[in-house]
């Protein structure tokens, strides 16, 4: 049986980790490509990563408040 609290916490942690990976490795990937990167696409990746991190932190903090 799956504990809903634990599953909720794991979703928050996973979203936060995905966001960190997008923010860190998205720009790093564009640096190592030879052609010039589209700044709009780079901004979208960073914004999406920040959004994932914010959602993960919000989910984790609401789980802490439930206890």
Secondary structure, 3 states (H helix, E strand, C coil): CCCHHHHHHHHHHHHHHHHHHHHHHHHHHHHCCCCCCCHHHHHHHHHHHHHHHHHHHHHHHHHHHHC
